Amino acid sequence: MDNIIQFRHELKKTAEEKGIKLTYMPIFLKAASLALLEYPILNSSVSEDETEIIYHGIFSFFFFFFFLQFFLKKQIKLNNE
């Protein structure tokens, strides 16, 4: 985690100069996408009859995270009202 904090700290000033608020989410998404490219079995499941491994596309993973990020922002906004 220390490396991630240092990496974000190094990029934060450059991002702010461009009007971008750099959070940890894009860093985690990039790390997760690289891991999935190298180890696609991490985004797989077993068929109902347990005879096959089903590999899911990387897009299902991204859809989940973008949906989660949207949902969490809405929940935080509702809780602050």
Sequence and secondary structure as in RCSB ss.txt:
>XXXX:A:sequence
MDNIIQFRHELKKTAEEKGIKLTYMPIFLKAASLALLEYPILNSSVSEDETEIIYHGIFSFFFFFFFLQFFLKKQ
IKLNNE
>XXXX:A:secstr
 HHHHHHHHHHHHHHHHTT    SHHHHHHHHHHHHHH GGGGEEE TTSS EEE  HHHHHHHHHHHHHHHHHH
HHHHH 
